[in-house]
């Protein structure tokens, strides 16, 4: 099954795992941006705020023992408030 990234005509193969889903999204966005450098992504927030994308990002940060970001939030603080809230 192939999903289409809105407005690009660029299809994304249906992926099987969260990691593959995120990678497919990254690739489709990359290709769309390279094809048209002036392209805007009005629905980007909806795409990156998906639970599978956020979960994968959390797994990567956690595995890298990521440092606090610009907002000063540490891994410990995020875990204390509940990862599912992020």
PyMOL Python script that loads the backbone (N, CA, C, O; Angstrom):
from pymol import cmd

cmd.read_pdbstr("""\
ATOM      1  N   UNK A   1       0.841  -1.175   0.000  1.00  0.00           N
ATOM      2  CA  UNK A   1       0.000   0.000   0.000  1.00  0.00           C
ATOM      3  C   UNK A   1       0.889   1.242   0.000  1.00  0.00           C
ATOM      4  O   UNK A   1       1.932   1.256   0.655  1.00  0.00           O
ATOM      5  N   UNK A   2       0.491   2.272  -0.720  1.00  0.00           N
ATOM      6  CA  UNK A   2       1.270   3.502  -0.799  1.00  0.00           C
ATOM      7  C   UNK A   2       0.398   4.669  -0.354  1.00  0.00           C
ATOM      8  O   UNK A   2      -0.725   4.841  -0.827  1.00  0.00           O
ATOM      9  N   UNK A   3       0.941   5.471   0.572  1.00  0.00           N
ATOM     10  CA  UNK A   3       0.255   6.692   0.998  1.00  0.00           C
ATOM     11  C   UNK A   3       0.907   7.849   0.272  1.00  0.00           C
ATOM     12  O   UNK A   3       2.095   7.797  -0.047  1.00  0.00           O
ATOM     13  N   UNK A   4       0.147   8.882   0.014  1.00  0.00           N
ATOM     14  CA  UNK A   4       0.711  10.031  -0.678  1.00  0.00           C
ATOM     15  C   UNK A   4       0.912  11.177   0.293  1.00  0.00           C
ATOM     16  O   UNK A   4       0.025  11.485   1.090  1.00  0.00           O
ATOM     17  N   UNK A   5       2.071  11.808   0.230  1.00  0.00           N
ATOM     18  CA  UNK A   5       2.350  12.986   1.033  1.00  0.00           C
ATOM     19  C   UNK A   5       1.595  14.134   0.385  1.00  0.00           C
ATOM     20  O   UNK A   5       1.791  14.417  -0.797  1.00  0.00           O
ATOM     21  N   UNK A   6       0.750  14.787   1.132  1.00  0.00           N
ATOM     22  CA  UNK A   6      -0.156  15.792   0.610  1.00  0.00           C
ATOM     23  C   UNK A   6       0.534  16.810  -0.287  1.00  0.00           C
ATOM     24  O   UNK A   6       1.492  17.469   0.116  1.00  0.00           O
ATOM     25  N   UNK A   7       0.032  16.924  -1.504  1.00  0.00           N
ATOM     26  CA  UNK A   7       0.483  17.948  -2.413  1.00  0.00           C
ATOM     27  C   UNK A   7       1.776  17.669  -3.159  1.00  0.00           C
ATOM     28  O   UNK A   7       2.199  18.500  -3.962  1.00  0.00           O
ATOM     29  N   UNK A   8       2.416  16.539  -2.926  1.00  0.00           N
ATOM     30  CA  UNK A   8       3.703  16.324  -3.584  1.00  0.00           C
ATOM     31  C   UNK A   8       3.637  15.298  -4.693  1.00  0.00           C
ATOM     32  O   UNK A   8       4.450  15.323  -5.617  1.00  0.00           O
ATOM     33  N   UNK A   9       2.667  14.390  -4.608  1.00  0.00           N
ATOM     34  CA  UNK A   9       2.645  13.291  -5.552  1.00  0.00           C
ATOM     35  C   UNK A   9       3.687  12.244  -5.216  1.00  0.00           C
ATOM     36  O   UNK A   9       3.834  11.256  -5.936  1.00  0.00           O
ATOM     37  N   UNK A  10       4.408  12.452  -4.130  1.00  0.00           N
ATOM     38  CA  UNK A  10       5.449  11.519  -3.709  1.00  0.00           C
ATOM     39  C   UNK A  10       4.825  10.473  -2.807  1.00  0.00           C
ATOM     40  O   UNK A  10       4.353  10.801  -1.719  1.00  0.00           O
ATOM     41  N   UNK A  11       4.814   9.223  -3.237  1.00  0.00           N
ATOM     42  CA  UNK A  11       4.231   8.156  -2.436  1.00  0.00           C
ATOM     43  C   UNK A  11       5.193   7.652  -1.392  1.00  0.00           C
ATOM     44  O   UNK A  11       6.411   7.705  -1.568  1.00  0.00           O
ATOM     45  N   UNK A  12       4.635   7.160  -0.298  1.00  0.00           N
ATOM     46  CA  UNK A  12       5.434   6.549   0.760  1.00  0.00           C
ATOM     47  C   UNK A  12       4.968   5.112   0.901  1.00  0.00           C
ATOM     48  O   UNK A  12       3.778   4.864   1.099  1.00  0.00           O
ATOM     49  N   UNK A  13       5.877   4.174   0.803  1.00  0.00           N
ATOM     50  CA  UNK A  13       5.512   2.780   1.000  1.00  0.00           C
ATOM     51  C   UNK A  13       5.057   2.584   2.438  1.00  0.00           C
ATOM     52  O   UNK A  13       5.626   3.163   3.364  1.00  0.00           O
ATOM     53  N   UNK A  14       4.037   1.772   2.616  1.00  0.00           N
ATOM     54  CA  UNK A  14       3.541   1.480   3.963  1.00  0.00           C
ATOM     55  C   UNK A  14       4.627   0.750   4.737  1.00  0.00           C
ATOM     56  O   UNK A  14       5.124  -0.282   4.286  1.00  0.00           O
ATOM     57  N   UNK A  15       4.991   1.268   5.879  1.00  0.00           N
ATOM     58  CA  UNK A  15       6.054   0.683   6.689  1.00  0.00           C
ATOM     59  C   UNK A  15       5.465  -0.222   7.765  1.00  0.00           C
ATOM     60  O   UNK A  15       4.274  -0.158   8.068  1.00  0.00           O
ATOM     61  N   UNK A  16       6.320  -1.062   8.335  1.00  0.00           N
ATOM     62  CA  UNK A  16       5.854  -2.049   9.287  1.00  0.00           C
ATOM     63  C   UNK A  16       6.137  -1.702  10.734  1.00  0.00           C
ATOM     64  O   UNK A  16       5.354  -2.075  11.608  1.00  0.00           O
ATOM     65  N   UNK A  17       7.212  -1.012  11.020  1.00  0.00           N
ATOM     66  CA  UNK A  17       7.584  -0.726  12.397  1.00  0.00           C
ATOM     67  C   UNK A  17       7.611   0.786  12.610  1.00  0.00           C
ATOM     68  O   UNK A  17       7.685   1.546  11.644  1.00  0.00           O
ATOM     69  N   UNK A  18       7.550   1.231  13.881  1.00  0.00           N
ATOM     70  CA  UNK A  18       7.638   2.672  14.138  1.00  0.00           C
ATOM     71  C   UNK A  18       8.903   3.288  13.538  1.00  0.00           C
ATOM     72  O   UNK A  18       8.866   4.392  12.995  1.00  0.00           O
ATOM     73  N   UNK A  19      10.007   2.578  13.640  1.00  0.00           N
ATOM     74  CA  UNK A  19      11.258   3.092  13.076  1.00  0.00           C
ATOM     75  C   UNK A  19      11.141   3.261  11.562  1.00  0.00           C
ATOM     76  O   UNK A  19      11.578   4.272  11.012  1.00  0.00           O
ATOM     77  N   UNK A  20      10.553   2.274  10.891  1.00  0.00           N
ATOM     78  CA  UNK A  20      10.369   2.363   9.442  1.00  0.00           C
ATOM     79  C   UNK A  20       9.376   3.466   9.090  1.00  0.00           C
ATOM     80  O   UNK A  20       9.560   4.166   8.094  1.00  0.00           O
ATOM     81  N   UNK A  21       8.321   3.628   9.899  1.00  0.00           N
ATOM     82  CA  UNK A  21       7.346   4.697   9.659  1.00  0.00           C
ATOM     83  C   UNK A  21       8.011   6.061   9.713  1.00  0.00           C
ATOM     84  O   UNK A  21       7.795   6.902   8.842  1.00  0.00           O
ATOM     85  N   UNK A  22       8.816   6.273  10.734  1.00  0.00           N
ATOM     86  CA  UNK A  22       9.494   7.560  10.897  1.00  0.00           C
ATOM     87  C   UNK A  22      10.482   7.778   9.762  1.00  0.00           C
ATOM     88  O   UNK A  22      10.559   8.876   9.210  1.00  0.00           O
ATOM     89  N   UNK A  23      11.223   6.764   9.415  1.00  0.00           N
ATOM     90  CA  UNK A  23      12.203   6.890   8.324  1.00  0.00           C
ATOM     91  C   UNK A  23      11.509   7.188   6.999  1.00  0.00           C
ATOM     92  O   UNK A  23      12.000   7.997   6.211  1.00  0.00           O
ATOM     93  N   UNK A  24      10.377   6.547   6.749  1.00  0.00           N
ATOM     94  CA  UNK A  24       9.627   6.806   5.519  1.00  0.00           C
ATOM     95  C   UNK A  24       9.131   8.252   5.489  1.00  0.00           C
ATOM     96  O   UNK A  24       9.174   8.900   4.443  1.00  0.00           O
ATOM     97  N   UNK A  25       8.667   8.753   6.617  1.00  0.00           N
ATOM     98  CA  UNK A  25       8.221  10.142   6.695  1.00  0.00           C
ATOM     99  C   UNK A  25       9.390  11.094   6.447  1.00  0.00           C
ATOM    100  O   UNK A  25       9.260  12.053   5.686  1.00  0.00           O
ATOM    101  N   UNK A  26      10.529  10.833   7.086  1.00  0.00           N
ATOM    102  CA  UNK A  26      11.711  11.678   6.883  1.00  0.00           C
ATOM    103  C   UNK A  26      12.106  11.704   5.409  1.00  0.00           C
ATOM    104  O   UNK A  26      12.397  12.763   4.854  1.00  0.00           O
ATOM    105  N   UNK A  27      12.114  10.556   4.797  1.00  0.00           N
ATOM    106  CA  UNK A  27      12.524  10.453   3.392  1.00  0.00           C
ATOM    107  C   UNK A  27      11.555  11.199   2.475  1.00  0.00           C
ATOM    108  O   UNK A  27      11.983  11.917   1.572  1.00  0.00           O
ATOM    109  N   UNK A  28      10.264  11.032   2.703  1.00  0.00           N
ATOM    110  CA  UNK A  28       9.265  11.699   1.867  1.00  0.00           C
ATOM    111  C   UNK A  28       9.364  13.217   2.006  1.00  0.00           C
ATOM    112  O   UNK A  28       9.247  13.938   1.015  1.00  0.00           O
ATOM    113  N   UNK A  29       9.574  13.703   3.213  1.00  0.00           N
ATOM    114  CA  UNK A  29       9.722  15.145   3.423  1.00  0.00           C
ATOM    115  C   UNK A  29      10.999  15.665   2.764  1.00  0.00           C
ATOM    116  O   UNK A  29      11.004  16.741   2.166  1.00  0.00           O
ATOM    117  N   UNK A  30      12.075  14.894   2.879  1.00  0.00           N
ATOM    118  CA  UNK A  30      13.347  15.264   2.256  1.00  0.00           C
ATOM    119  C   UNK A  30      13.192  15.374   0.738  1.00  0.00           C
ATOM    120  O   UNK A  30      13.616  16.358   0.132  1.00  0.00           O
ATOM    121  N   UNK A  31      12.588  14.366   0.140  1.00  0.00           N
ATOM    122  CA  UNK A  31      12.420  14.348  -1.315  1.00  0.00           C
ATOM    123  C   UNK A  31      11.546  15.518  -1.756  1.00  0.00           C
ATOM    124  O   UNK A  31      11.859  16.188  -2.740  1.00  0.00           O
ATOM    125  N   UNK A  32      10.457  15.768  -1.039  1.00  0.00           N
ATOM    126  CA  UNK A  32       9.563  16.871  -1.393  1.00  0.00           C
ATOM    127  C   UNK A  32      10.291  18.211  -1.310  1.00  0.00           C
ATOM    128  O   UNK A  32      10.109  19.067  -2.177  1.00  0.00           O
ATOM    129  N   UNK A  33      11.107  18.401  -0.284  1.00  0.00           N
ATOM    130  CA  UNK A  33      11.851  19.655  -0.120  1.00  0.00           C
ATOM    131  C   UNK A  33      12.916  19.814  -1.200  1.00  0.00           C
ATOM    132  O   UNK A  33      13.139  20.920  -1.692  1.00  0.00           O
ATOM    133  N   UNK A  34      13.574  18.719  -1.571  1.00  0.00           N
ATOM    134  CA  UNK A  34      14.615  18.786  -2.600  1.00  0.00           C
ATOM    135  C   UNK A  34      14.020  19.066  -3.977  1.00  0.00           C
ATOM    136  O   UNK A  34      14.627  19.767  -4.787  1.00  0.00           O
ATOM    137  N   UNK A  35      12.846  18.524  -4.240  1.00  0.00           N
ATOM    138  CA  UNK A  35      12.207  18.750  -5.542  1.00  0.00           C
ATOM    139  C   UNK A  35      11.802  20.207  -5.720  1.00  0.00           C
ATOM    140  O   UNK A  35      11.846  20.741  -6.828  1.00  0.00           O
ATOM    141  N   UNK A  36      11.409  20.842  -4.626  1.00  0.00           N
ATOM    142  CA  UNK A  36      10.959  22.220  -4.697  1.00  0.00           C
ATOM    143  C   UNK A  36      11.449  22.953  -3.451  1.00  0.00           C
ATOM    144  O   UNK A  36      10.865  22.824  -2.376  1.00  0.00           O
ATOM    145  N   UNK A  37      12.517  23.718  -3.605  1.00  0.00           N
ATOM    146  CA  UNK A  37      13.117  24.429  -2.484  1.00  0.00           C
ATOM    147  C   UNK A  37      12.222  25.489  -1.869  1.00  0.00           C
ATOM    148  O   UNK A  37      12.465  25.937  -0.749  1.00  0.00           O
ATOM    149  N   UNK A  38      11.191  25.892  -2.594  1.00  0.00           N
ATOM    150  CA  UNK A  38      10.260  26.894  -2.075  1.00  0.00           C
ATOM    151  C   UNK A  38       9.010  26.259  -1.470  1.00  0.00           C
ATOM    152  O   UNK A  38       8.103  26.960  -1.020  1.00  0.00           O
ATOM    153  N   UNK A  39       8.972  24.966  -1.464  1.00  0.00           N
ATOM    154  CA  UNK A  39       7.790  24.260  -0.958  1.00  0.00           C
ATOM    155  C   UNK A  39       7.590  24.539   0.514  1.00  0.00           C
ATOM    156  O   UNK A  39       8.542  24.563   1.294  1.00  0.00           O
ATOM    157  N   UNK A  40       6.344  24.748   0.881  1.00  0.00           N
ATOM    158  CA  UNK A  40       5.988  24.951   2.285  1.00  0.00           C
ATOM    159  C   UNK A  40       5.311  23.686   2.784  1.00  0.00           C
ATOM    160  O   UNK A  40       4.719  22.937   2.008  1.00  0.00           O
ATOM    161  N   UNK A  41       5.403  23.462   4.063  1.00  0.00           N
ATOM    162  CA  UNK A  41       4.837  22.265   4.684  1.00  0.00           C
ATOM    163  C   UNK A  41       3.840  22.678   5.766  1.00  0.00           C
ATOM    164  O   UNK A  41       4.148  22.588   6.955  1.00  0.00           O
ATOM    165  N   UNK A  42       2.650  23.129   5.366  1.00  0.00           N
ATOM    166  CA  UNK A  42       1.687  23.623   6.352  1.00  0.00           C
ATOM    167  C   UNK A  42       1.196  22.555   7.334  1.00  0.00           C
ATOM    168  O   UNK A  42       0.787  22.886   8.446  1.00  0.00           O
ATOM    169  N   UNK A  43       1.232  21.315   6.948  1.00  0.00           N
ATOM    170  CA  UNK A  43       0.747  20.239   7.828  1.00  0.00           C
ATOM    171  C   UNK A  43       1.900  19.512   8.523  1.00  0.00           C
ATOM    172  O   UNK A  43       1.713  18.406   9.031  1.00  0.00           O
ATOM    173  N   UNK A  44       3.081  20.117   8.551  1.00  0.00           N
ATOM    174  CA  UNK A  44       4.244  19.447   9.121  1.00  0.00           C
ATOM    175  C   UNK A  44       4.049  19.118  10.596  1.00  0.00           C
ATOM    176  O   UNK A  44       4.410  18.029  11.041  1.00  0.00           O
ATOM    177  N   UNK A  45       3.482  20.048  11.355  1.00  0.00           N
ATOM    178  CA  UNK A  45       3.274  19.792  12.782  1.00  0.00           C
ATOM    179  C   UNK A  45       2.436  18.531  12.979  1.00  0.00           C
ATOM    180  O   UNK A  45       2.744  17.710  13.843  1.00  0.00           O
ATOM    181  N   UNK A  46       1.384  18.373  12.186  1.00  0.00           N
ATOM    182  CA  UNK A  46       0.538  17.177  12.297  1.00  0.00           C
ATOM    183  C   UNK A  46       1.322  15.909  12.004  1.00  0.00           C
ATOM    184  O   UNK A  46       1.049  14.860  12.588  1.00  0.00           O
ATOM    185  N   UNK A  47       2.274  15.995  11.124  1.00  0.00           N
ATOM    186  CA  UNK A  47       3.066  14.814  10.767  1.00  0.00           C
ATOM    187  C   UNK A  47       4.103  14.467  11.835  1.00  0.00           C
ATOM    188  O   UNK A  47       4.323  13.289  12.118  1.00  0.00           O
ATOM    189  N   UNK A  48       4.741  15.472  12.428  1.00  0.00           N
ATOM    190  CA  UNK A  48       5.784  15.169  13.415  1.00  0.00           C
ATOM    191  C   UNK A  48       5.230  14.980  14.819  1.00  0.00           C
ATOM    192  O   UNK A  48       5.926  14.457  15.689  1.00  0.00           O
ATOM    193  N   UNK A  49       3.999  15.394  15.054  1.00  0.00           N
ATOM    194  CA  UNK A  49       3.393  15.223  16.379  1.00  0.00           C
ATOM    195  C   UNK A  49       2.640  13.896  16.485  1.00  0.00           C
ATOM    196  O   UNK A  49       1.920  13.669  17.457  1.00  0.00           O
ATOM    197  N   UNK A  50       2.799  13.030  15.503  1.00  0.00           N
ATOM    198  CA  UNK A  50       2.159  11.709  15.560  1.00  0.00           C
ATOM    199  C   UNK A  50       2.777  10.902  16.692  1.00  0.00           C
ATOM    200  O   UNK A  50       3.973  11.027  16.956  1.00  0.00           O
ATOM    201  N   UNK A  51       1.984  10.082  17.361  1.00  0.00           N
ATOM    202  CA  UNK A  51       2.515   9.272  18.470  1.00  0.00           C
ATOM    203  C   UNK A  51       3.711   8.402  18.079  1.00  0.00           C
ATOM    204  O   UNK A  51       4.649   8.272  18.865  1.00  0.00           O
ATOM    205  N   UNK A  52       3.700   7.801  16.881  1.00  0.00           N
ATOM    206  CA  UNK A  52       4.823   6.943  16.490  1.00  0.00           C
ATOM    207  C   UNK A  52       6.103   7.751  16.296  1.00  0.00           C
ATOM    208  O   UNK A  52       7.189   7.275  16.624  1.00  0.00           O
ATOM    209  N   UNK A  53       5.986   8.959  15.768  1.00  0.00           N
ATOM    210  CA  UNK A  53       7.156   9.815  15.565  1.00  0.00           C
ATOM    211  C   UNK A  53       7.699  10.286  16.915  1.00  0.00           C
ATOM    212  O   UNK A  53       8.908  10.255  17.144  1.00  0.00           O
ATOM    213  N   UNK A  54       6.814  10.717  17.802  1.00  0.00           N
ATOM    214  CA  UNK A  54       7.251  11.176  19.124  1.00  0.00           C
ATOM    215  C   UNK A  54       7.869  10.044  19.929  1.00  0.00           C
ATOM    216  O   UNK A  54       8.866  10.249  20.621  1.00  0.00           O
ATOM    217  N   UNK A  55       7.291   8.862  19.846  1.00  0.00           N
ATOM    218  CA  UNK A  55       7.832   7.708  20.577  1.00  0.00           C
ATOM    219  C   UNK A  55       9.232   7.381  20.066  1.00  0.00           C
ATOM    220  O   UNK A  55      10.141   7.132  20.857  1.00  0.00           O
ATOM    221  N   UNK A  56       9.405   7.382  18.754  1.00  0.00           N
ATOM    222  CA  UNK A  56      10.719   7.086  18.168  1.00  0.00           C
ATOM    223  C   UNK A  56      11.743   8.149  18.578  1.00  0.00           C
ATOM    224  O   UNK A  56      12.887   7.820  18.894  1.00  0.00           O
ATOM    225  N   UNK A  57      11.338   9.410  18.572  1.00  0.00           N
ATOM    226  CA  UNK A  57      12.242  10.485  18.990  1.00  0.00           C
ATOM    227  C   UNK A  57      12.647  10.292  20.450  1.00  0.00           C
ATOM    228  O   UNK A  57      13.815  10.459  20.803  1.00  0.00           O
ATOM    229  N   UNK A  58      11.679   9.938  21.298  1.00  0.00           N
ATOM    230  CA  UNK A  58      11.985   9.707  22.712  1.00  0.00           C
ATOM    231  C   UNK A  58      12.969   8.553  22.859  1.00  0.00           C
ATOM    232  O   UNK A  58      13.920   8.642  23.637  1.00  0.00           O
ATOM    233  N   UNK A  59      12.748   7.478  22.122  1.00  0.00           N
ATOM    234  CA  UNK A  59      13.654   6.325  22.202  1.00  0.00           C
ATOM    235  C   UNK A  59      15.075   6.717  21.813  1.00  0.00           C
ATOM    236  O   UNK A  59      16.039   6.283  22.443  1.00  0.00           O
ATOM    237  N   UNK A  60      15.202   7.538  20.772  1.00  0.00           N
ATOM    238  CA  UNK A  60      16.533   7.957  20.329  1.00  0.00           C
ATOM    239  C   UNK A  60      17.210   8.856  21.361  1.00  0.00           C
ATOM    240  O   UNK A  60      18.387   8.668  21.669  1.00  0.00           O
ATOM    241  N   UNK A  61      16.484   9.819  21.891  1.00  0.00           N
ATOM    242  CA  UNK A  61      17.049  10.711  22.906  1.00  0.00           C
ATOM    243  C   UNK A  61      17.442   9.906  24.136  1.00  0.00           C
ATOM    244  O   UNK A  61      18.520  10.101  24.698  1.00  0.00           O
ATOM    245  N   UNK A  62      16.573   9.009  24.543  1.00  0.00           N
ATOM    246  CA  UNK A  62      16.824   8.189  25.732  1.00  0.00           C
ATOM    247  C   UNK A  62      18.061   7.312  25.530  1.00  0.00           C
ATOM    248  O   UNK A  62      18.890   7.192  26.432  1.00  0.00           O
ATOM    249  N   UNK A  63      18.186   6.706  24.361  1.00  0.00           N
ATOM    250  CA  UNK A  63      19.329   5.823  24.114  1.00  0.00           C
ATOM    251  C   UNK A  63      20.644   6.598  24.045  1.00  0.00           C
ATOM    252  O   UNK A  63      21.706   6.056  24.348  1.00  0.00           O
ATOM    253  N   UNK A  64      20.567   7.862  23.648  1.00  0.00           N
ATOM    254  CA  UNK A  64      21.766   8.712  23.576  1.00  0.00           C
ATOM    255  C   UNK A  64      22.060   9.402  24.895  1.00  0.00           C
ATOM    256  O   UNK A  64      23.034  10.145  25.014  1.00  0.00           O
ATOM    257  N   UNK A  65      21.213   9.153  25.886  1.00  0.00           N
ATOM    258  CA  UNK A  65      21.327   9.840  27.181  1.00  0.00           C
ATOM    259  C   UNK A  65      21.388  11.350  26.959  1.00  0.00           C
ATOM    260  O   UNK A  65      22.238  12.049  27.511  1.00  0.00           O
ATOM    261  N   UNK A  66      20.453  11.830  26.129  1.00  0.00           N
ATOM    262  CA  UNK A  66      20.421  13.224  25.702  1.00  0.00           C
ATOM    263  C   UNK A  66      20.501  14.240  26.822  1.00  0.00           C
ATOM    264  O   UNK A  66      19.966  14.031  27.911  1.00  0.00           O
ATOM    265  N   UNK A  67      21.170  15.334  26.544  1.00  0.00           N
ATOM    266  CA  UNK A  67      21.305  16.445  27.486  1.00  0.00           C
ATOM    267  C   UNK A  67      20.052  17.312  27.419  1.00  0.00           C
ATOM    268  O   UNK A  67      19.258  17.207  26.485  1.00  0.00           O
ATOM    269  N   UNK A  68      19.890  18.163  28.415  1.00  0.00           N
ATOM    270  CA  UNK A  68      18.756  19.082  28.432  1.00  0.00           C
ATOM    271  C   UNK A  68      18.800  19.953  27.179  1.00  0.00           C
ATOM    272  O   UNK A  68      19.869  20.345  26.712  1.00  0.00           O
ATOM    273  N   UNK A  69      17.629  20.240  26.655  1.00  0.00           N
ATOM    274  CA  UNK A  69      17.541  21.068  25.463  1.00  0.00           C
ATOM    275  C   UNK A  69      17.513  22.543  25.815  1.00  0.00           C
ATOM    276  O   UNK A  69      17.823  22.934  26.940  1.00  0.00           O
ATOM    277  N   UNK A  70      17.140  23.350  24.846  1.00  0.00           N
ATOM    278  CA  UNK A  70      17.113  24.796  25.036  1.00  0.00           C
ATOM    279  C   UNK A  70      16.129  25.197  26.126  1.00  0.00           C
ATOM    280  O   UNK A  70      16.289  26.243  26.755  1.00  0.00           O
ATOM    281  N   UNK A  71      15.110  24.368  26.352  1.00  0.00           N
ATOM    282  CA  UNK A  71      14.128  24.663  27.398  1.00  0.00           C
ATOM    283  C   UNK A  71      14.584  24.197  28.778  1.00  0.00           C
ATOM    284  O   UNK A  71      13.895  24.438  29.769  1.00  0.00           O
ATOM    285  N   UNK A  72      15.736  23.535  28.852  1.00  0.00           N
ATOM    286  CA  UNK A  72      16.281  23.095  30.126  1.00  0.00           C
ATOM    287  C   UNK A  72      15.676  21.816  30.677  1.00  0.00           C
ATOM    288  O   UNK A  72      16.053  21.370  31.760  1.00  0.00           O
ATOM    289  N   UNK A  73      14.739  21.219  29.943  1.00  0.00           N
ATOM    290  CA  UNK A  73      14.099  19.983  30.399  1.00  0.00           C
ATOM    291  C   UNK A  73      15.088  18.821  30.318  1.00  0.00           C
ATOM    292  O   UNK A  73      15.695  18.588  29.272  1.00  0.00           O
ATOM    293  N   UNK A  74      15.246  18.106  31.408  1.00  0.00           N
ATOM    294  CA  UNK A  74      16.123  16.939  31.428  1.00  0.00           C
ATOM    295  C   UNK A  74      15.299  15.681  31.219  1.00  0.00           C
ATOM    296  O   UNK A  74      14.074  15.703  31.344  1.00  0.00           O
ATOM    297  N   UNK A  75      15.979  14.580  30.900  1.00  0.00           N
ATOM    298  CA  UNK A  75      15.282  13.301  30.759  1.00  0.00           C
ATOM    299  C   UNK A  75      14.557  12.947  32.045  1.00  0.00           C
ATOM    300  O   UNK A  75      13.426  12.460  32.024  1.00  0.00           O
ATOM    301  N   UNK A  76      15.215  13.195  33.152  1.00  0.00           N
ATOM    302  CA  UNK A  76      14.633  12.876  34.457  1.00  0.00           C
ATOM    303  C   UNK A  76      13.332  13.657  34.679  1.00  0.00           C
ATOM    304  O   UNK A  76      12.346  13.097  35.158  1.00  0.00           O
ATOM    305  N   UNK A  77      13.329  14.937  34.336  1.00  0.00           N
ATOM    306  CA  UNK A  77      12.137  15.770  34.514  1.00  0.00           C
ATOM    307  C   UNK A  77      10.999  15.304  33.613  1.00  0.00           C
ATOM    308  O   UNK A  77       9.842  15.273  34.034  1.00  0.00           O
ATOM    309  N   UNK A  78      11.322  14.947  32.392  1.00  0.00           N
ATOM    310  CA  UNK A  78      10.295  14.470  31.463  1.00  0.00           C
ATOM    311  C   UNK A  78       9.706  13.163  31.962  1.00  0.00           C
ATOM    312  O   UNK A  78       8.490  12.973  31.924  1.00  0.00           O
ATOM    313  N   UNK A  79      10.559  12.265  32.428  1.00  0.00           N
ATOM    314  CA  UNK A  79      10.065  10.994  32.956  1.00  0.00           C
ATOM    315  C   UNK A  79       9.210  11.217  34.201  1.00  0.00           C
ATOM    316  O   UNK A  79       8.231  10.501  34.410  1.00  0.00           O
ATOM    317  N   UNK A  80       9.567  12.201  35.034  1.00  0.00           N
ATOM    318  CA  UNK A  80       8.810  12.483  36.252  1.00  0.00           C
ATOM    319  C   UNK A  80       7.393  12.965  35.940  1.00  0.00           C
ATOM    320  O   UNK A  80       6.452  12.641  36.665  1.00  0.00           O
ATOM    321  N   UNK A  81       7.240  13.736  34.867  1.00  0.00           N
ATOM    322  CA  UNK A  81       5.907  14.224  34.516  1.00  0.00           C
ATOM    323  C   UNK A  81       5.142  13.225  33.658  1.00  0.00           C
ATOM    324  O   UNK A  81       3.940  13.378  33.442  1.00  0.00           O
ATOM    325  N   UNK A  82       5.829  12.217  33.176  1.00  0.00           N
ATOM    326  CA  UNK A  82       5.182  11.176  32.383  1.00  0.00           C
ATOM    327  C   UNK A  82       5.505  11.317  30.918  1.00  0.00           C
ATOM    328  O   UNK A  82       5.152  12.315  30.290  1.00  0.00           O
ATOM    329  N   UNK A  83       6.160  10.344  30.382  1.00  0.00           N
ATOM    330  CA  UNK A  83       6.565  10.373  28.974  1.00  0.00           C
ATOM    331  C   UNK A  83       5.349  10.466  28.069  1.00  0.00           C
ATOM    332  O   UNK A  83       5.411  11.129  27.034  1.00  0.00           O
ATOM    333  N   UNK A  84       4.253   9.826  28.424  1.00  0.00           N
ATOM    334  CA  UNK A  84       3.069   9.817  27.561  1.00  0.00           C
ATOM    335  C   UNK A  84       2.462  11.209  27.402  1.00  0.00           C
ATOM    336  O   UNK A  84       1.699  11.431  26.463  1.00  0.00           O
ATOM    337  N   UNK A  85       2.777  12.154  28.291  1.00  0.00           N
ATOM    338  CA  UNK A  85       2.274  13.518  28.180  1.00  0.00           C
ATOM    339  C   UNK A  85       3.033  14.331  27.152  1.00  0.00           C
ATOM    340  O   UNK A  85       2.540  15.362  26.695  1.00  0.00           O
ATOM    341  N   UNK A  86       4.215  13.890  26.782  1.00  0.00           N
ATOM    342  CA  UNK A  86       5.082  14.680  25.898  1.00  0.00           C
ATOM    343  C   UNK A  86       4.660  14.558  24.466  1.00  0.00           C
ATOM    344  O   UNK A  86       5.279  15.157  23.586  1.00  0.00           O
TER     345      UNK A  86
END
""", "prot")
cmd.dss("prot")
cmd.show_as("cartoon", "prot")
cmd.util.cbc("prot")
cmd.orient("prot")
